[in-house]
Amino acid sequence: MVTDTHVVQFIESIVYAILGLAVFGLAYLIFEKITPFSICKEIEEDQNVALAIMFGSVIIGLAIVIAAAIS
């Protein structure tokens, strides 16, 4: 049987997931604006592995901060 607390927890999870995705999108836009080059072009076309590792590290760090803020 589904209780009210389960429904509330499910809705909170959905809200936090949407909020986390919004923060990730905002971080990507900021990261794209402060760099003097296109991140997508550098990673996809020019095969810039160092940039891909750095960008992945930024995303992982941001995920840790968001997870800590949510819990």
Secondary structure, DSSP 8 states (H G I E B T S, - for coil): ---HHHHHHHHHHHHHHHHHHHHHHHHHHHHHHHSSS-HHHHHHTS--HHHHHHHHHHHHHHHHHHHHHH-
